[in-house]
């Protein structure tokens, strides 16, 4: 489908080389096809891109220089054309669109780009995404419609960093921590929608931007209601209250509502179990390797995801094509897991739980209490671990408690970005990421061979050479695992099908919900009647 975002389709490789069941009541959200009513299980803490809002794109209030088309391709957005790099990929020049305005009517130009990216790396702003841009040495306005990014190393995937939402430079004039920025609750961007209401804990209302450079959206009003409980959202969709929502796979399949469709999107979003290296049990290489062979990944996918997912052994999914190393895997082999533990001196006691040197093979595994899938995965993993003599104590926690304990207790982790393997692996496994963010390398994993391969992959310019580095990183990782990767989970949604046209499947990052899912390109949807 050709739409506003396919004006200049350019793959990332090319950029690098350039330098149904029972019936439901009528739609109570209103029959006007110019409005849409959605339900989301997650409410953002902030709407400031410099504090992590929509860091993988699909920010309805903002545009980046580049945008994701949903299938691994980057397109120019606020950029007028694909960025051009020097041969060493250390300097990138971007020409900007003209005649673009922010929601407050002020013009967009190079100074806004400079201000946004400088705020991302200037410690005075305390941006939570600063570690994502550690390779950025500086950004300069060449003229009103051209910017140049200078990097401190060769970095081929830099265009994937250009999805960052651009904010007006005037909003960043005061170099102070962004925790009190008005952008946190009153976003001002150039995006296809602007925020007109946010009743925190209840709902948001988006209004179409009539002056958007890509044209005004046909769906002019979108209301997003926040309801954390999966079953509540499902029942309210079944009652016809919402035009769509995100649901766990099995629940979405069971819903069955006339006029609605269940869709499952492929993702780079993995669920994994962190194994903190400083913990006396999970820090033992034998325990780590044994648990990887004990985990019944296929069984979890069949039983908990209804088959809507793929086994994960490393962070790189098959969907990343030539970056994926198929031999980097752990066979499901509980007997092998037991032998590994036996050889390492972990002997089963009368209750079946292993001990060594007077220490019981036991650790705590946290999961977010409001996430039903993570809870189910935690239970399944604990059962598999017990089968080989390792006791896992489960703890449902809120996000604040998880952040405080993440370096010492294991957690069911979710993460993923399909744009580039560097974005998929580096912050989770490279030792330099330790301490740069709550969920950056939360297991405190250190492996010199993995580090070297990841460094090589992000700096290599030749695509084949990059692939070799990432395959090497995966092979080195499975020889010395620091987590138990379980599955790449499909994201499941229920959406109304009788009112609008424009739905296109998408390969999603970890982030999902109403800004992604079927509605990632909702600004391009049109009424059927």
C-alpha atoms as one frame of an Amber mdcrd trajectory, in Angstrom:
protein
   0.000   0.000   0.000   1.401   3.384  -1.003   0.816   6.119   1.558   2.369
   9.238   2.966   5.233   7.277   4.509   6.302   5.498   1.328   7.425   8.621
  -0.496  11.095   7.697  -0.199  11.510   4.058   0.777  15.114   3.254   1.604
  16.373   0.157   3.359  18.844   0.462   6.208  21.477  -1.318   4.135  21.063
   1.237   1.384  21.313   4.066   3.894  24.609   2.683   5.089  25.966   2.471
   1.571  25.024   6.109   0.987  27.979   7.244   3.115 -14.950 -14.481  15.031
 -18.000 -15.804  17.247 -20.892 -14.162  19.099 -22.331 -10.829  18.100 -21.698
  -7.593  19.968 -23.759  -4.469  20.542 -23.315  -1.480  18.270 -20.160   0.564
  18.444 -20.666   2.599  21.589 -17.527   4.610  20.893 -19.581   6.530  18.361
 -20.523   5.677  14.784 -18.543   8.584  13.352 -15.714   6.969  11.324 -13.679
  10.083  12.080 -13.302   8.931  15.689 -11.834   5.814  17.272 -11.956   4.423
  20.809  -9.129   2.123  21.935  -8.129   0.447  25.197  -4.549   0.005  26.355
  -3.131  -1.930  29.269  -0.167   0.383  29.653  -0.083   4.108  30.397   3.181
   5.973  29.776   4.857   7.766  32.646   5.981  10.603  30.407   5.357  11.836
  26.874   8.829  13.320  26.521  10.972  11.541  23.891  14.110  12.522  25.786
  12.808  10.540  28.749  12.190   7.445  26.660   8.716   8.008  25.218   8.376
   6.104  21.920  12.114   5.470  21.715  11.517   2.905  18.950   9.328   5.229
  16.889   5.563   5.332  16.302   5.271   8.461  18.461   1.948   9.910  17.387
   2.770  13.354  18.783   6.271  13.529  17.320   8.133  12.797  14.122  11.719
  11.671  13.923  14.100  12.403  11.092  13.449   8.818  10.032  10.450   6.529
  10.476   9.971   2.773  10.544   7.718   1.395   7.805   6.907  -1.711   9.835
   8.987  -4.227   7.892  12.597  -3.441   8.718  12.798  -0.424   6.447  13.564
   3.158   7.417  11.942   6.015   5.553  12.675   9.736   5.614  10.178  11.558
   7.818  11.395  15.021   8.881  14.421  14.264   6.735  13.828  15.341   3.146
  15.892  12.452   1.813  17.988   9.553   3.146  20.976  10.634   5.256  24.411
  10.590   3.640  27.510   9.419   5.444  31.225   9.735   5.005  32.912   6.477
   3.899  33.887   5.676   7.483  30.287   6.166   8.744  31.505   8.663  11.362
  29.737  11.713   9.957  26.141  11.829   8.724  24.501  14.742   6.917  20.731
  15.151   6.762  18.695  17.554   4.674  15.402  18.510   6.319  11.876  19.001
   5.066  10.782  22.589   4.636   7.416  24.099   5.559   6.972  21.866   8.622
   5.484  23.346  11.781   5.140  22.207  15.362   1.741  21.873  17.015   2.171
  25.317  18.578   2.623  26.890  15.133   6.360  27.519  15.372   8.453  26.490
  12.358  10.636  23.395  12.392  14.266  23.809  11.358  17.775  22.548  11.979
  18.078  24.305  15.333  15.320  22.064  16.738  17.185  18.946  15.644  20.405
  20.232  17.187  18.678  21.124  20.452  16.945  17.735  20.715  20.043  15.638
  20.123  22.255  17.833  22.281  19.773  17.451  25.134  19.952  13.680  24.680
  23.683  13.652  25.453  24.167  16.711  27.698  24.287  15.535  31.350  22.611
  18.788  32.409  19.303  17.506  31.006  19.604  14.081  32.678  18.007  12.359
  29.694  17.214   8.715  30.386  18.183   7.798  26.817  21.685   9.282  26.951
  23.352   5.860  26.840  21.555   5.164  23.531  23.497   8.049  22.004  26.917
   7.479  23.555  28.458   7.377  20.070  27.275  10.937  19.272  30.096  13.463
  19.645  28.199  16.475  18.331  25.470  17.779  16.053  25.725  20.948  13.978
  23.292  23.044  11.961  24.973  23.548   8.584  22.127  25.822   7.539  18.451
  26.186   8.435  17.569  22.940   6.675  20.704  20.797   6.991  22.294  19.112
  10.013  25.439  17.069  10.474  25.960  14.397  13.113  29.566  13.701  14.091
  30.201  10.412  15.854  33.098   9.305  18.023  33.371   6.031  16.113  32.237
   4.415  12.896  28.606   3.462  13.410  26.794   1.989  10.421  23.326   1.764
  12.025  23.173   5.461  12.914  20.011   6.041  10.797  18.149   3.759  13.227
  18.944   6.327  15.939  17.135   8.978  13.928  13.638   7.846  14.944  13.990
  10.057  18.040  11.083  12.491  18.215  12.110  16.104  17.586  10.910  18.779
  19.996  11.021  22.579  19.647  14.392  23.977  20.614  12.644  26.626  22.686
  11.422  23.904  25.054  15.039  22.964  25.756  16.463  26.444  26.235  17.071
  25.838  29.947  19.734  23.124  30.442  18.070  21.558  33.469  16.908  18.020
  34.324  13.925  17.046  32.211  11.968  15.584  35.102  10.048  18.854  35.399
   9.719  19.587  31.674   6.265  20.568  30.439   6.843  18.171  27.538   6.328
  15.306  29.977   2.577  15.929  30.053   2.071  18.503  27.267   3.877  17.189
  24.187   4.697  19.602  21.390   5.900  17.919  18.240   5.271  17.816  14.512
   3.413  14.480  14.571   0.108  13.539  12.946  -1.729  13.831  16.266  -1.626
  16.298  19.117  -2.684  15.676  22.689  -5.832  17.529  23.749  -6.510  15.746
  27.050  -4.728  13.400  29.426  -6.593  12.347  32.535  -3.860  10.266  34.084
  -5.041   6.854  35.143  -8.110   7.165  32.927  -7.673   8.218  29.307  -6.000
  10.303  26.604  -7.609  12.067  23.681  -5.615  12.662  20.492  -6.706  15.136
  17.840  -5.558  15.038  14.230  -2.981  17.626  13.201  -4.549  19.502  10.264
  -1.178  20.976   9.327   0.836  17.770   9.317   3.352  17.615   6.484   1.888
  14.252   5.426  -1.687  15.528   5.415  -4.395  15.592   8.064  -5.491  12.136
   9.322  -8.974  11.006   8.307  -9.473   9.643  11.819  -9.495  12.995  13.543
 -10.115  11.921  17.155  -8.642   8.925  18.972  -9.513   8.237  22.590  -7.288
   5.798  24.474  -8.749   4.383  27.687  -6.316   2.842  30.182  -7.387  -0.471
  31.710  -4.586  -2.587  33.134  -6.558  -5.810  33.599  -6.541  -8.023  30.498
  -9.915  -9.632  31.211 -11.553  -6.260  31.763 -10.388  -5.016  28.383 -11.516
  -8.231  26.715 -15.017  -8.051  28.169 -15.408  -4.391  27.274 -14.375  -5.129
  23.683 -16.901  -7.969  23.618 -19.545  -5.512  24.817 -18.704  -3.258  21.870
 -17.231  -0.464  23.985 -13.872  -0.312  22.208 -12.702  -0.433  18.604  -9.640
  -2.423  19.607  -7.152  -3.392  22.279  -4.025  -5.421  23.005  -4.529  -8.797
  24.713  -2.510 -11.909  25.582  -2.574 -14.405  22.691  -4.837 -17.067  24.214
  -7.329 -14.513  25.501  -7.474 -12.752  22.146  -8.152 -16.052  20.369 -11.016
 -16.932  22.702 -12.800 -13.611  22.409 -14.712 -14.122  19.142 -16.714 -10.968
  18.365 -18.499 -10.280  15.078 -17.020  -7.332  13.222 -13.684  -7.750  14.982
 -10.526  -9.576  13.973  -7.688 -11.032  16.017  -4.228 -10.335  14.590  -0.821
 -11.538  15.716   2.256  -9.511  14.824   5.769 -10.896  14.565   8.252  -9.147
  16.814  11.831  -8.850  17.982  10.370  -8.771  21.502  11.909 -11.471  23.653
  10.946 -12.744  27.077  13.949 -13.891  29.037  15.070 -14.706  32.562  17.983
 -12.639  33.819  20.560 -14.504  35.890  22.379 -11.902  38.026  26.106 -12.562
  37.933  26.630 -11.349  41.507  24.157 -13.834  42.969  25.858 -16.935  44.471
  23.498 -19.281  42.595  22.698 -17.575  39.298  26.292 -16.385  39.011  27.492
 -19.984  38.666  28.160 -20.845  34.979  26.947 -24.415  35.517  23.594 -23.211
  36.870  23.221 -20.805  33.939  23.958 -23.405  31.295  21.839 -26.087  32.976
  18.815 -23.806  33.221  19.097 -23.042  29.513  18.844 -26.767  28.738  16.075
 -27.260  31.320  13.748 -24.627  29.830  11.011 -26.118  27.640  10.673 -23.210
  25.230   8.446 -25.010  22.742   6.128 -26.102  25.516   5.793 -22.539  26.800
   5.013 -21.241  23.326   2.370 -23.911  22.729   0.798 -23.742  26.150   1.032
 -20.062  27.056   1.191 -18.308  23.694  -1.087 -20.590  21.719   1.765 -21.121
  19.287   2.127 -17.388  18.659   5.857 -16.995  19.115   9.253 -18.456  18.309
  11.839 -20.050  20.606  14.606 -17.690  21.709  18.132 -18.764  22.598  19.932
 -15.455  22.000  18.550 -11.939  21.439  18.620 -12.264  17.628  15.397 -13.632
  16.084  15.109 -15.454  12.780  13.350 -12.372  11.393  16.739 -10.600  11.384
  17.768 -12.838   8.507  21.487 -13.075   7.856  22.294 -11.727  11.338  20.724
 -14.789  12.950  22.991 -17.717  13.821  20.840 -20.890  13.763  23.475 -23.048
  15.531  23.517 -20.745  18.573  20.878 -22.594  20.542  20.213 -24.781  23.576
  18.470 -28.100  23.060  15.713 -28.900  25.548  17.515 -31.641  27.434  16.775
 -31.980  31.172  19.080 -34.986  31.448  21.964 -32.956  30.097  21.088 -30.173
  32.555  21.271 -32.665  35.439  24.663 -33.958  34.266  26.043 -30.430  34.085
  24.922 -29.773  37.654  26.244 -33.119  38.877  29.660 -32.448  37.337  29.749
 -29.005  38.951  29.182 -30.511  42.391  25.502 -29.598  42.788  24.024 -32.717
  44.457  20.297 -33.291  45.016  19.084 -33.513  48.627  16.173 -35.640  49.840
  13.661 -33.039  48.646  15.203 -33.029  45.154  16.730 -29.560  45.427  20.469
 -29.445  44.882  23.106 -28.219  47.323  26.801 -27.445  47.101  29.119 -26.459
  49.917  26.145 -26.053  52.230  24.327 -23.698  49.870  20.877 -24.514  48.468
  20.318 -24.002  44.716  17.597 -21.422  45.192  16.965 -17.927  43.881  14.122
 -15.430  43.507  12.535 -14.637  40.159  10.570 -11.402  39.925   7.841 -10.630
  37.418   5.586  -7.614  37.025   2.468  -8.436  39.017   0.185  -6.742  36.486
   1.557  -8.748  33.519  -0.283 -12.074  33.262   1.978 -13.525  30.559   5.175
 -12.838  32.502   3.585 -14.463  35.541   2.730 -17.573  33.512   6.209 -17.737
  31.993   7.767 -17.367  35.439   5.676 -20.298  36.731   6.569 -22.477  33.753
  10.268 -21.683  34.093  10.196 -22.400  37.828   8.626 -25.790  37.115  11.311
 -26.605  34.540  14.045 -25.522  36.962  12.605 -27.655  39.763  12.667 -30.637
  37.386  16.478 -30.476  37.404  16.839 -29.608  41.082  16.879 -25.816  41.167
  14.329 -24.020  43.348  12.909 -20.753  42.005  10.923 -18.560  44.372   8.448
 -16.370  42.471   7.737 -12.763  43.408   5.136 -10.574  41.713   6.338  -6.990
  42.123   5.622  -3.513  40.871   8.101  -1.724  38.627   9.582   0.379  41.404
  10.407  -2.675  43.504  11.821  -4.464  40.467  14.177  -1.579  39.714  15.520
  -1.636  43.259  16.276  -5.375  43.181  17.206  -5.997  39.564  20.942  -6.372
  40.162  20.504  -9.100  42.769  17.274 -10.921  41.909  16.333 -12.477  38.583
  13.473 -10.968  36.586  11.334 -11.889  33.591  12.672  -9.385  31.104  11.071
  -8.048  27.936  12.965  -6.135  25.272  13.512  -5.916  21.549  14.070  -3.624
  18.572  13.845  -4.980  14.997  15.676  -2.103  13.328  19.219  -3.374  13.818
  21.083  -6.123  15.732  23.106  -3.493  17.584  19.902  -2.161  19.094  18.849
  -5.711  19.910  22.018  -6.919  21.645  24.352  -4.187  22.835  22.508  -2.694
  25.791  21.503  -6.120  27.114  24.810  -7.985  26.857  27.736  -5.571  26.511
  29.590  -5.014  29.775  29.867  -1.259  29.143  26.076  -1.007  29.467  26.176
  -2.025  33.129  24.947   0.843  35.274  23.800   3.026  32.364  20.086   2.336
  32.900  17.856   0.130  35.016  17.278  -2.430  32.280  20.632  -2.085  30.521
  22.474  -5.367  31.059  20.439  -6.071  34.203  22.215  -9.402  34.793  25.584
  -7.565  34.958  26.819  -9.999  32.298  30.481  -9.805  31.311  32.101 -11.711
  28.471  35.134 -10.289  26.673  34.494 -12.293  23.499  30.888 -11.125  23.313
  32.000  -7.529  23.962  34.578  -7.674  21.167  32.086  -9.091  18.662  29.434
  -6.505  19.553  31.967  -3.694  19.241  33.019  -5.030  15.860  29.446  -5.349
  14.652  28.448  -1.789  15.466  31.578  -0.318  13.870  31.885  -2.479  10.741
  30.585  -0.835   7.580  30.395  -3.820   5.240  27.099  -5.643   5.739  28.595
  -9.144   5.401  31.272  -8.290   7.943  28.652  -7.002  10.369  26.736 -10.269
  10.032  29.872 -12.271  10.827  30.441 -10.253  13.995  26.875 -10.767  15.229
  26.977 -14.492  14.509  30.226 -14.662  16.453  28.593 -12.793  19.334  25.730
 -15.298  19.449  28.100 -18.284  19.401  30.208 -16.803  22.193  27.085 -16.071
  24.208  25.654 -19.608  24.112  29.041 -20.923  25.289  28.668 -18.705  28.366
  25.039 -17.615  28.799  23.984 -14.862  31.162  20.212 -15.180  30.757  17.672
 -17.771  29.696  16.039 -16.437  26.551  12.642 -18.110  26.280  10.635 -16.807
  23.341  10.092 -14.062  20.833   6.462 -13.327  21.553   3.957 -12.363  18.900
   1.888  -9.350  19.917  -1.841 -10.020  19.775  -4.642  -7.556  19.207  -8.369
  -7.472  18.637  -9.417  -4.792  16.159 -12.627  -3.601  14.529 -12.689  -4.378
  10.799 -15.974  -2.957   9.505 -15.290   0.775   9.774 -11.813   1.535   8.395
  -9.328   0.468   5.751  -5.564   0.785   6.039  -4.439  -2.006   8.343  -0.969
  -3.346   7.499   0.924  -6.005   9.485   4.077  -4.838  11.204   7.181  -6.380
  12.782   7.119  -4.858  16.253   9.670  -3.926  18.909   9.126  -4.661  22.597
   6.923  -1.599  22.803   3.349  -2.395  21.849  -0.159  -1.221  22.519  -2.131
   1.513  20.830   0.824   3.404  19.331   1.994   0.179  17.696  -0.132  -2.851
  16.874  -2.666  -2.470  14.069  -2.656   1.278  14.717   1.034   1.956  14.048
  -0.041   3.739  10.822  -3.514   4.842  11.912  -2.836   8.308  10.509  -3.083
   6.685   7.050  -6.369   4.854   7.653  -9.508   5.826   5.764 -13.222   5.182
   6.434 -14.908   2.343   4.557 -18.099   4.338   4.372
